[in-house]
Amino acid sequence: MDIRTSTGLLATLTAVLLGIVGVWGFVDGYLLGSPGAWFAPTIGSLVVAAIAVGTLVLLGARSKRWRENPYW
């Protein structure tokens, strides 16, 4: 296993761990507990973030030049 494979594996595990912690915090704080006045702003922020990320993914996927960059 070379250094790039090890680093990629570590980055993937870190992202998965942060996702699990985030989902656990959301479920514990909002679904099981009483969210109070912060529920609507939180859901609104999540919707805006999902739309922004989805738009960027869509724009990137439809680009004709994304593989022409010398970086790849």
Protein Blocks (a to p, Z undefined) as FASTA:
>chain_A
ZZklmmmmmmmmmmmmmmmmmmmmmmmmmmmmcnbjmlmmmmmmmmmmmmmmmmmmmmmm
mpmklmmpmkZZ
